[in-house]
Amino acid sequence: MASGSGEEQPKLKLYSYFMSSCSFRVRIVLNLKGLNYEYKAVNLLKGEQHSPEFLKLNPVGHVPVLVDGDIVLADSLAISLYLDEKYPQHPLLPSDLKKKAINLQATNIVSANIQPLQNIGVLNSIAEKFSQDEQLVWVKFHIGKGFAALEKLLKDYAGKYATGDEVLLADIFLAPQLHACFNGLNLDKSEFPLLARLHEEYSQIPAFQDAMPEKQPDSPSQSTEKNDERMENTYFVSNK
């Protein structure tokens, strides 16, 4: 439940970029828990994450950043776990120890083994040596490797969602990655049947849909003014 700066200011502030998959995760968490927050847009393509003002919040220069009173947190996993501890409604981790471990393992595959390799900083570095087509092949290879691992990990645990019939942390980290890869990169869904099915399930959850990039205040689709930021060119934008 994001609010603009013209409304009564909620306590929580989320520094986000509409196409950041990591910010997407936190938006889902906030929606699932029914938390009101102020949306503070940070345009990664314009380099606003490197401004002195933003670097005071996160010296690494990544989104998302959550401000809760005098607490400032960066990193989507740290933010998610903080919110889960503080706001117990709709728990993100199960009480069952094994299922909790599987959720954390799946979360880590996305956040440590897939997403960082398609981050805008990484791609900017390899762009100096490789063509755009070569970059795409490189990105798809590493995403495919991670997706194959997720298929094997979750096959014995999945129910309606990734680890059963409740929406948990693994689902929150999977959904933005699946959206970017199936919608933006056109990965072949037939190669990843379990993940493709989960992708369809997530499209039915209001908290996930309200967190979608095109529904954010800084999305070009939300502006009537001419905007040169084309969504199809920004599916790699992620941060941490």
C-alpha positions in Angstrom: 0.0 0.0 0.0 2.3 2.7 -1.3 1.4 6.4 -0.8 2.6 9.5 -2.6 4.3 12.4 -0.8 1.1 14.5 -1.0 -0.7 12.2 1.4 -0.4 11.9 5.2 3.0 10.5 5.8 3.1 6.9 7.0 5.9 5.8 9.4 7.6 3.5 6.9 9.5 4.8 3.9 10.6 2.5 1.0 13.3 3.7 -1.4 12.5 1.8 -4.5 12.8 1.7 -8.3 9.8 0.3 -10.1 11.8 -2.3 -12.2 14.1 -3.4 -9.3 13.4 -7.0 -8.6 14.8 -6.6 -5.1 12.5 -3.7 -4.4 9.7 -5.8 -5.8 10.3 -8.4 -3.1 9.9 -5.8 -0.3 6.8 -4.3 -1.9 5.3 -7.8 -1.8 6.1 -8.2 1.9 4.7 -4.8 2.8 1.5 -5.7 0.9 1.1 -9.1 2.4 1.4 -7.6 5.9 -1.0 -4.8 5.1 1.5 -2.1 5.9 1.2 1.5 4.7 4.4 3.1 3.5 5.7 6.1 1.6 7.2 5.3 -1.8 10.4 7.1 -2.4 11.5 6.6 -6.0 15.2 6.2 -6.8 15.9 6.2 -10.6 18.7 3.7 -11.1 19.1 4.5 -14.8 19.8 8.1 -14.0 22.3 7.2 -11.2 20.3 8.6 -8.4 21.5 5.7 -6.2 24.9 7.3 -6.3 23.8 10.7 -5.0 25.3 11.9 -1.7 21.8 11.9 -0.1 21.1 8.3 -1.0 24.6 7.1 -0.1 23.9 8.3 3.5 21.1 5.8 3.6 23.0 2.9 1.9 26.7 3.4 1.2 26.6 0.5 -1.2 24.3 2.5 -3.4 21.6 -0.2 -3.9 17.8 -0.3 -3.5 15.7 -1.1 -1.7 16.2 0.8 1.5 13.6 0.8 4.3 13.4 3.6 6.8 11.4 2.9 10.0 11.7 5.8 12.3 15.4 5.9 13.3 16.1 2.5 11.8 17.6 2.4 8.2 17.9 -1.0 6.5 19.2 -2.0 3.2 19.1 -5.4 1.5 15.8 -7.1 0.6 16.4 -10.2 2.7 17.4 -8.1 5.8 14.3 -5.9 5.3 12.0 -8.8 4.8 13.2 -10.6 8.0 13.0 -7.4 10.0 9.4 -6.7 8.9 8.5 -10.3 9.7 9.9 -10.0 13.2 8.2 -6.7 13.9 4.9 -7.4 12.2 3.9 -11.0 12.8 0.8 -11.0 10.6 1.2 -13.3 7.7 4.5 -15.0 8.8 7.0 -15.4 6.0 8.7 -18.4 7.5 7.1 -21.6 8.7 7.6 -23.1 12.2 8.6 -26.4 10.7 12.5 -26.4 10.8 13.0 -28.4 7.6 10.5 -26.3 5.6 12.1 -23.1 7.0 15.5 -24.3 5.8 14.2 -25.0 2.3 12.6 -21.5 2.2 15.9 -20.0 3.1 17.8 -22.2 0.6 15.5 -21.2 -2.3 15.7 -17.6 -1.3 19.4 -17.8 -1.3 19.6 -19.3 -4.8 17.6 -16.4 -6.1 19.3 -13.6 -4.1 22.9 -14.9 -4.2 23.2 -17.1 -7.3 20.8 -15.7 -9.9 20.0 -12.1 -9.4 23.4 -10.7 -8.8 24.6 -11.9 -12.1 22.0 -9.9 -13.9 22.5 -6.8 -11.8 22.9 -3.5 -13.7 26.4 -3.0 -12.3 27.6 -6.4 -13.5 26.1 -5.9 -16.9 27.6 -2.5 -17.3 31.0 -4.0 -16.6 30.7 -6.8 -19.2 29.1 -4.5 -21.7 32.6 -3.1 -22.4 33.7 -6.4 -23.7 30.6 -8.1 -25.1 27.8 -7.3 -27.4 24.2 -7.1 -26.2 23.4 -10.4 -27.8 26.4 -12.0 -26.0 25.3 -10.5 -22.7 21.9 -12.0 -23.1 23.3 -15.4 -23.8 25.5 -15.1 -20.6 22.5 -13.9 -18.5 20.2 -16.7 -19.7 22.8 -19.3 -19.1 23.2 -18.4 -15.4 19.5 -17.9 -14.9 18.8 -21.3 -16.4 21.4 -22.9 -14.1 19.7 -21.4 -11.1 16.2 -22.2 -12.3 17.2 -25.9 -12.9 18.5 -26.0 -9.3 15.2 -24.5 -8.0 13.2 -27.1 -9.9 15.2 -29.9 -8.3 15.0 -28.4 -4.8 11.3 -27.6 -4.8 9.9 -30.7 -6.5 9.4 -32.6 -3.3 8.1 -29.6 -1.3 5.9 -27.6 -3.6 2.1 -27.5 -3.2 0.1 -24.7 -4.5 3.1 -22.5 -3.8 6.9 -23.1 -3.6 7.0 -25.0 -0.3 3.4 -25.9 0.3 0.0 -24.2 0.3 1.0 -21.0 2.1 2.8 -18.0 0.6 6.2 -17.9 2.3 9.6 -16.2 1.9 10.6 -18.4 -1.1 7.6 -17.3 -3.0 8.3 -13.7 -2.3 11.8 -14.0 -3.8 10.8 -16.2 -6.6 7.9 -14.1 -8.0 10.0 -11.0 -9.1 12.6 -13.3 -10.7 10.1 -15.3 -12.6 8.3 -12.2 -13.8 11.5 -10.7 -15.1 12.7 -13.9 -16.8 9.5 -15.2 -18.3 8.0 -11.8 -19.2 11.2 -9.8 -20.0 13.7 -12.4 -21.3 11.1 -14.8 -22.7 12.7 -17.9 -21.2 11.2 -21.1 -22.3 8.6 -22.1 -19.7 8.5 -25.7 -20.8 12.0 -26.1 -19.5 10.9 -25.2 -16.0 7.4 -26.6 -15.5 7.2 -26.1 -11.7 8.5 -22.6 -11.8 6.1 -21.8 -14.7 3.2 -23.1 -12.7 4.2 -21.0 -9.7 4.5 -18.0 -11.9 0.8 -18.4 -12.9 -0.2 -18.9 -9.3 1.5 -15.6 -8.2 -0.5 -13.8 -10.9 -3.6 -14.5 -8.9 -2.4 -13.0 -5.6 -3.4 -9.4 -5.1 -0.4 -8.5 -2.8 1.9 -9.7 -5.6 0.0 -8.0 -8.4 -0.1 -4.6 -6.5 3.7 -4.8 -6.2 4.2 -5.2 -10.0 6.6 -2.7 -11.7 3.9 -1.1 -13.9 1.8 -0.3 -10.8 4.4 1.7 -9.0 4.3 5.5 -8.9 7.6 5.9 -10.8 6.6 3.5 -13.6 6.2 5.3 -17.0 2.8 3.6 -17.3 1.7 5.8 -14.3 2.7 9.0 -16.0 0.9 10.9 -18.7 4.1 12.8 -19.5 6.5 11.6 -22.2 9.0 9.3 -20.7 12.0 7.7 -22.4 12.4 4.9 -19.9 11.1 1.9 -21.7 10.2 -1.0 -19.4 11.3 -3.7 -21.9 14.9 -2.3 -21.7 15.1 -2.4 -17.9 14.4 -6.0 -16.9 18.0 -6.5 -15.8 17.8 -3.7 -13.1 17.8 -5.3 -9.7 20.2 -4.1 -7.0 20.1 -5.9 -3.7 
